Amino acid sequence: MAPVPFKSQAKETGGENHYDLIVIGGGSGGLGAARRAAQYGARVAIIEETWRLGGTEKMHQANAYGFTVPEGATKIDWSTIKRKRDAYIERLNGIYERNVEKDGVDYITGHAAFVDKKTIKVLPTYPESKAHGGSDVERQYTAERFVIAVGGTPTLPTDIPGYEYGFHSDGFFYLEELPKRAVVVGAGYIAVELAGIFHTLGAETHLVIRRDKVLKAFDPMLQDTLQQYMIKTGIHIHTNSHVTKVTTDVEKPDLYKPFPKVIHTDKGEEIGADVLLWAIGRHSLTDNIGAEKIGLKLEKNGDIPVDEYQATNVDNVFAIGDVGGKALLTPVAIAAGRRLSNRLYGGVKDDKLSYENIPTVVFSHPTIGTVGLTEPEAREKFGDENIKIYTSTFTALYFSMMDPEHKEPTAMKLVCAGKEEKVVGLHTIGQGSDEMLQGFALAVTMGAPTVLPLLCYVSLMLRDDLASNVDTSASLCSKTAQRTHPTMENTFDQPNPAFHFLTPEPFKDSLSFSPFHFAASLLSAPASPVDLSALFSTSTIAADAQVDVEATVVAEKGRDVFLDAKVKLAKLLDNVHDELMASKKRQEYQLNVARQKDARIAVKMVKLEIRLAKVLAKYRKLKHGRERLSSKRNAARIKICDHQAGLIDNMNMWTTCQDIAAGSGLFFPPYPVNALASF
């Protein structure tokens, strides 16, 4: 978007240490807010305690990152993985620093804490910070507004004896060796992701969870599918277990080098491990930011409550990212930060981020993608009677050539609400779930009904009808009756057609223009019946005549079906016209309501186009039937001509016999009268 110039008071009247905006925290959300505000012309500073901007992200590669496959045996060079990963993160940090400098944002290192509502102090933290623009003395800065984006940190269970023999998820990146045995405590997305990594890299892996299922906030289908596959692949899951203590015989162990330890649970289990990773949750880093100095409200876990505009209870202080406790995702933090700066410095007064229908991905094995309400949430919100669920399970084509034990599951679920079956939730697990989720998230956000399974069904039906030999109109009528009200569960459970939109070759020409134009021409055509009985003669041989008469009856029935379809089509077009007229009167409603109603009308138009396509298919079959009848008529005429020629030959031969008999004085009877009548 083109930046709107902002008149900076700090640049004109402020001192060296005065800013329009100070962002506390150099993660993704803080960077998004700081850079966008600076682009509008504000004087901005960003303060980061760890002298590294951008946070950290995991990275997975193959041969170039330490994986080799000599003679069929996989070897993993952990030191190469760690070195490459650290180099990649350092390069990202450098990119973030250059971007900040390019946008004119002042980058300050140190720990920030409020002195009052307009002043913060920055304390020196690490010795390295001085080399990155920091200082070894306390400094103070002032600003008109502040954004808190300090993020969060993993929680450690300090009440468990021996907890210090394990580390949290951040420590995973500091491991110097790949352990042979690993125990992960926790049931959230971080726990299942890291347990999957340990197991994939060859470690004997145990997952200890307090409940009976992993991922408690996710849809039950995802929970069951993932947990069953993790167990199938060899991960040991200890359900309904609480860690009571951790013991080791090693004195002063190096935490980031594998060493033997025992994890004890309340069920009497003793699990041996070389590495223990705590993944029991996260809390915000707001302990020492001077919240009490300005009256900033904090939750028990350190989160800062904010409204829909990211505002705190202090009028000039805002909070974004993980510190707000909602949707702990990097893209969400970036979007929230940019929208905040748009509103404060870009003149977009109502710009805000909606936290509904945010797509979420879990990089488990296999991956998970989810957006919208889970099935239990939807049933609680809309009631059981207003909810319809569509599910599909199949094996992805990627695994088709593999042995059964190596095939990952693929499962999908649509959660639909209301008579129009608006999709309020979509959940998928399997190969590629992370990549294809974004498009479905857009459909859910726009309030799309269940168009996908309907289009799948129709495309498959048309493919079957048009690719096969055209049968009689009676068979067509039978198929139409059977497919008038298909069961959507059966449709969605077809073997792996779930996301294939197939347009058969014979049908492409007819879809090159709008079916509405075809409908208009169809309805304006004369409705006079074709005189099919004139195609045949009653003098045809009895057997052929019987066949042709039956074909005529079939064609006439097909014509009646076609004419009836025209009437229904006209009614449908009238209904769509009425809906379009009604939608114009509803444009005074709020924009989001209008969009939803427009989407419903668009879906009805799609359904109408599908019905028109069916009528077109029927019309083509009827036309083909007429051609067949015409061919039979011509064949019958040829047969009649042959019969007539035979009779003439018989009469000539008969006359010749009479002449021979008369010359010999013999009597030969005249030609039979019934034969003449037949002629």
N, C-alpha and C positions, 0 to 999 in steps of 0.2 A: 504494500500500500504506500502511496506517496505521503511522506511525512508532512504534517501541518506545522508551520513554524510556531514555536513556543517562546514567549518573551521571558527569558530567564532573569529573575530578580537576583539570584545569587551571583550571576556573572556581572551584573551592573553595579550592585551595591554591596555585595558580600565580600568578606575577606578571603584570604588564601584557604582557610579551613572551613568555609561555609558553602553548602551545596543546596540545590533544589531537592535532591533525593539522595539518601544514603541507603544502600542495600547491604544488609548484614547477612552474609552467607554467599559463597561463590559456587553453589551448585547450579543445576540446570534452570530451576525457577528463578533464582537470583540473577543469573546471566540474562535470561529472557527479559526480565523487567528492566534491568540496568541498560542493556543495549537499546531496547526500544525507546526508553525515555530519552537517552542521549541522542538518538536519531531525530527526535522531535525538537531538540535544541536545549534540553535541560542540562544543567551541570550536575553530574552524577559521580558518586564514588561507590565502589564495592569493596567490602571488607571481608577477607577470608582468613580464618584462623590457621589452616593447614598449609598455606602458601601453595596450594594446588587448586586450580580452577576446574570446574566441570564434574567433579565427583568421579566415580569409577564405574566401569561397565565390564562385564565378562565377555570373553572372546573365545570362539572355538574354530580351529582350523585342522588341517590334516598333516600331510607330509612336511610342509614348510614349518610346522610348529612342533616337530619332535616325534611324529608317528612314522615308523618305518615298517615294511612288511617283507622281511627276508625269508624266502623259502616257505611262505605260508604262515609264518609265526609272527604275530603282532608284538612289537616292542614299543614301549612308551618312554621317551626321554623327558622326565619331569622337569629337569633343570632347563631344558630347551623351552618347554612350554612356559615356565615361569619367567625366563629371561625375555622371551618374545612378548609375553603379555605385559610385563612391566615396561618394556620399550614402547609398546603401543599406547599404554595409558599415559606415559610421559609425553609422547608426541601429541596426544589429544590435549593434554594440559597446555602445551605450547601453542596449539592452535587457538584455544580459548583465550589465552593471554594476548595473542596478536589481534584477535577479533575485538577484544575489549579496548586495546590501545587504538585500533583503527577507528572505533566509534567515539573516541574521546572520553572514555570512562576512566577515572582515576582508580588504580588498583592499589589497595592498602592491605598489608598483612598484619595480623594480630587478633587478639580476642576483644570483641566489642561488647560494651555494657552501657546501659543508659545511666546518665547523670540526672537529667530531667527530660521533659517532653521535647526539647529542642537540641539537646546536647548528649553526645556519647563520648566515652573514653575508650581508647584502644590500648590494650596492654600487650607487651611483648610475650610471645609464646615460645616458639622453637628457635634455636640458634640460627637455623637456616633461613629464618624469615628476614633477617637483615640483608641477606643477599638478594632477596626478592622484594626490595622496596620497604622493608619493615624497619623497626627502630628498637633499640634496647631501653627506651624510656617511654613512659606513659604520655600519650597525646590526646587532645580533645578536638572534636569536630562538631559542627552544628549543621542543621538542615531543617527545611520546612516540613519535610515528610520523611518517614522511614518505612522500609520494607524489611520484615524479618523473614529470612529464608535459610535458617540455619540447619534445616533438615533434621534427620533422626539418626539414631544409632541402635544397634542390636542390644537387647536386654540380657543380662546374665543372672542366673538364679542364685543370688548371694546367700540365700538361706539354706542351701544344700551343702553339707560338708564335702569338701573336696571339689567344689565347682571350679576352682582355679586350675584344675588339671585339664580343663577343656577350654576352648576358645569359641568366639561367635563367628558369624558368617564372614565378617571382614578378615578374620585371621586365616581363612581358607587361602587367601592370596599370598600369605606369608609362609605357607608350608614349604619346607626345603626338600622334602622327599615324599614320594607317593606311599601311603601306608598300605600294609597288607590287610589290616582290619580297621574298619571305621564304624563308629556309632554316631548317628544323628538323632538328636532329641528335638521333637517338634513335629507338627502336622500341617504347617502352612506351606505356602508355595515355595519359600526359600528352602525349607526342609526337604521337600520332595525333589526339588531341582538338584540340590547338592548331593542328596542320597543317590539320585540317578547318575550323577557325574562320577562319584566314587565307584559305583557298581560298574559303570561302563568302562572305567579305566582299570578294572580288574581287582578292586579291593573287595574283601568280604564285608558286606554292608548290612548294618542293623538300623532300623528306624523305630524309635520308641515314641509312642503317642499316648496321650491321656484318654482319648476316646476310642470308639470302635472304627472310625473312618478318618481318612486324611481329608484335608481341604474342607473344613466344616462350613465355610461360607459359600461353597460352590454347589451346583446342582447335583442331586444324588446320582444321576447317571454318570457324571464325570467322576465322582468319588468312587463308585463301584468299579467302573471300567479301569481306572488308573490303578487302584489298589490291587485288583485281581491280576493285572498284568505285571505289576512290580513283584508280587509274590511268585508268579509264574516264572519270571526271569531269574529268581534267586535272591531277591532282597528279603531279609528277615524282618517282618513287621510285628512289633510287640504292642498289641492293642490294650487299652484300659490299664496302662502301666504308668507309674510315677517313679521317677528316680529318687531314691532316698539318700544315697551317698556315693562318692567315687573314691576309690582307694588305689594306691600304687606303692611299690617297694622301691621305686627310684627316688633318690635324694636329689633335690634341686634340679629337676628335669628341665630341658630346653623345650618350651611349650610348642614350638613350631618344628620340632623333629619328633618323629614317631617314637613313643616309648610305651611299654606295657602298663595297662591299668585295668581296673575292673569296675563296671557300672552295676550298682545294686538297685533293684526295684522293689516296690511294695508287694509284689507277687512272689518274692523269694528268688527271683532270677539273678544270676551273676553273669554278666556279658563281658567277655574279654575284648579289649580293643587296644589299638596303637594310637588312635586319634579319636577324640571326643569333640563333637561340634554341637554347640547350643544354638538352636533356631526356634526360640520360644516366643519371639515377638520383638517389637521395636518401641522406642520411646523418643520423644523430641528432645533436642539439645537446648533446652531453655533454662537450665538450672542456674546459670550464672550470667544472665544477660541484663540484670538489674530491673526485672519486671516490677518489683515492689517500689522502685523509685518513681515510676510513672503511673502506678495503679493498674498495670496490665493484668488482665484476668488469665489464669492458667488452669487447665484441667489437672486431675490427679496424676496423669501420665505425662504431664508437661506439654500437652497439645494446647494450642492457642485457639479458642473459639472465634470463628469469623462468620460474617454474614455472606450473602450471595455475591457481594462486591469485594470480598476479601478484607473487609474492614474489621478491626478489633474494637474493643470498648473504648480505646483511646483514639480521639478523632483524627490525629495525623499519623497514626501507626497502622500498617497493614501487614498481613502475613500470608505467605503462599507456600505451596509445596507440601512436603511431608509434615511440616510443623503444624499444619492445619488439621491433620488426622483424617483426611478424606482422599481416597483414590491416590495411593502412594505410587504414582507412576511418573516417569520422567517427562513424557509428552504432555501430561496434564499440568505439571508444574510450569513448563515452558509456556503453554497456552494461557494459563492463569496470569503469569507474569506479564506477558505481552498485552493482554486485555486490560490489566490494571494500568499499565503505562499509557495505553490508548485513551483510557478514560481520564487519567490525571493530566496528561500533557498533549494529547492529540485531538481533543475536542469531541471524542466519541463518548457522550455522557452515559449511555446505557450499555456500554460494552461490558459483558460479563461472561463467565464460563458456566455452562450448564454441566452439572455433575451427574445427570441422568444418562443412561445408555452409553457409558464409557466402555469401549472394548478393552478386554483384559486378556493377556496371554500368559500361560504358565509354561516355561521351558522344561517341562518334565519329559520323561521318556515313556510314551509318546507325548507330543505337545498338546496343549489345551488352548482353545479359544472360546471366549464367552462374552456375551453382551446382553444387557437387559435383566429381567426378572428370572429367578429360578422357578421351577415348578411349584414348590411349597410357597414361595413369596407370592406368586400369581394367584394361587388358590386362596390364600389369605386375603388378598386385595380385592379380587373380583368374585370370589365364590366358586365352589366346585362346578356348579351347573353352567357357569359362563366360561369355562376353560376347556380347551381342546388341545391335546398333545399329539404331535407327530414325531415318530422316532424311526431311525434307520441304522442298521449295523451292517457292515460289509468289510471286505478286505480290499484295501487300496491296490490299484494296478501295480504300483511300485513293488509290491511284495508278491506278485502273482507267480513268479518263478522260484520262490524260496520255499524251503521246507516249512511245514506247519509251525514248528517250534520257533521259527525266526520271523513269523508274520506278526506285525503289530496290529492291534485292533483299530477300527475306525467306527465311530458312533456319532450320530447327530440327533439333535432334538430341537423341535420348534415348539415354543409355548405361545398359544394363541388365545385371545380373549374376545368376547362379544360375538354378536351374530355375524359380523363381517370378518371374524377371525383375524383381527389385527395381531401381528406378530409382536409380542411384548418381551420375548426372550429367545435367544438362540445359543445353543451350547454344542460344541463339537470337540472331539478328541481324535487324534490320528495324524498321519503324515500330512504336512501342509496346513494344518489348522491355524497356525500362527500367521501364515501369509494371506489366506483368503478371508480372514475375519473382517477386515476393514470395510469391504463392500457390503457385507451383511449388516454391519453396524450402521451404515448409512441408511439401509432399508428400514431397520428397526427404528432409528431416530425419526424418519419421515413417516412412520406409522403405516408401513405397507402391510396389506393383508397377505394371505398365503398364496401368492401368485406363483411362486416357484414350483410347488408340487403340481399345480394345475397345468402349467405350461409343459412340465415334464410329461404328464399324462397325455395331453393332447398331441405333443410332438411324436410320442411313441405310437399313438393310435393312428395318426396320419401316415407315419412311416409304414406301418403294417398294412394299411388299406391300399395305399397308392403303389407300394413296391410289389405287392402280390398281384396275381392274375385277377382281373376284375371279374367278380362273380355276378350273379343275377341280382335284380333289384329286390327280390324277395329276401335274399340273404343280407343285402344292405339294410333293409328295414329291420331285420332281426338283430343285426349288430347295433344299429342305432338305438333300438329299444333297450338292449342290454347295457349300453354305455351312457344312457341319458343321465343317470344318477350314480356315478362311480363312487365306490368307497375310498376315501382319501387315504386311509391307513394302508390299504392294499396298494394304492398307487405309489405312495412314498416308500414302500418296502420292496419295490421292484429291484432285481439284482443290479446294483450299482448304476442306476440311471439318474441318481439324485440331482446331479448338476449338469446334465447334458441337454442342451437346447438343439434339437435336430430338425432342420428344414429339409424335407425330401426334395430331390432334384425335380420331379414332376410338378412340385408345388411352388417352386421358387418364382416362376414367371408370374403366377397369380398374386404373389405377395409383393411384387415390385411396385404396385400401386396400392392406394388405400382401399381396404375392403369396403369402406363406406361408399366409394365411387362405384364399386361393383354392386353393392346393395341397391344404390339408386337406379342403376341401369336395369338391374334385375326386376325391381318393383315397377318400372315404367314399361316393361315389355308386355305385349298382349298376353292375356291369360287364356285364350281360346284353346281348347283341347285339340290335339293332333288326331286325325282320323286314322287310327292304326289299323282298323278293320279293312280299309281299302287296299292295304298292302298285299292281301291274300285273295285267292280265288277258291270258290267252293268246289271247283272242278279238279282241284289237286288230288293226287292220290291220297286215299284215306289216312294212311299212317303219317305222312308228312303234314297233312292238313291238321291232324290232331296236335302234333308238336307245335306247329306255328300258332294255332289258336291259344295254346297254353302260354306261349311266349307273349302273345298279344295281351292276355289277361295280366301277366306279370308286369309288362311295361305300363299298362294302364294304372295298375296299383302304384307303381313307382311314380307315375305322373301325379297321382293324387297326393302322395307323400310330399313330392316336391312343391306342389301348389300350397299345401298346408304349411310347409316350411316358409314359403314366401309371406303368408299371412302373419305367422309368428314373428318373422323377421321385421315386418312393418311395425308390429306392436313394440318390439324391442327398440327400434329406432325412435319411435315416439316416446318411449320411456326415457331413453338417453337424452332426447331433446328436452323433455320436461326437467330432467335432472340438471342439465346445463343451464336452463333458464332459472331454475331455483338457486343454483350456485351463484349466479350474478347478484341475487338479492342478499346473499350471505357475505359479500365482500367487506361489509362494514365491521365484521367481527375482527378480533385480533388476528395478527398475521399467522401465528402458529396454528390457530383453529382453521383458518382458511386453507392453509397448506394441507392439513390433514383431510379436509373435505375434498379438496382438489385431487388429492391422492386417491381417495375412494372412487371419485368419478372416473379418474384415469383407469383404475382397475376395472371398473364396469365396462369401459370402452374396450379394454383388452379382452375381457370375457366375450364381448359382443363380436370382436374381430375373430375370436376363436370359433364362435358359433357360425359366423359367416363362412369361415374356412371349411367347417363341416358341411354346410349347404353346398359350397362349391364342389367339394369332393363328391357329394351325392349327385350333383348335376352332371359331373363328368362321367360318373358311372351310368347314369340314365342315357346320356348321349352315346356312350359306347354300346349300351343295350340296343338303341335304335339302329346303330350301324350293323349290329349282329342280325337284327330282324330284317333289315334291308338285304343283307347277304342271303338269308334264308329265302326271302321272297324271290330273288333272282335265281337261286338254285331250283326253287319250285317251278318257275317259268321254264327253265331249261328242260326240266324233267317232263313238263307238259308238252313242250315242243318235240322232245324225243318220242313221246308217246304218240303224238299226232303223226309224226313221220313214220312210225312203225305201222300205224293203222293204214296210212296211204300205201305203204309197201305191200301190206297184206291184201288190200283191195286190188292193186295192180296184179299181184300174183293170182288172186281169185279170178279175175277177169281172163287172164291168160289160160287158166285151167278150163274155164267155160268154153273158150274158143277152141282149145284142143279137143275137148269132149264133143263139141258140136261138129267139128270136122270129121270125127270118127263115128258119128252117129250115136254118141252116148249122151246120157243126161247128167248135168252137173248143177246142183242147187244154187240159187242166188245168194248174194252176200247177206249175212245175218242182220236183221233189223236192229237188234240190240247193240251190235257193234257200231252201226251207223248212228244210233242215238248217242252212244258214248262219244263218237267223233263229234 
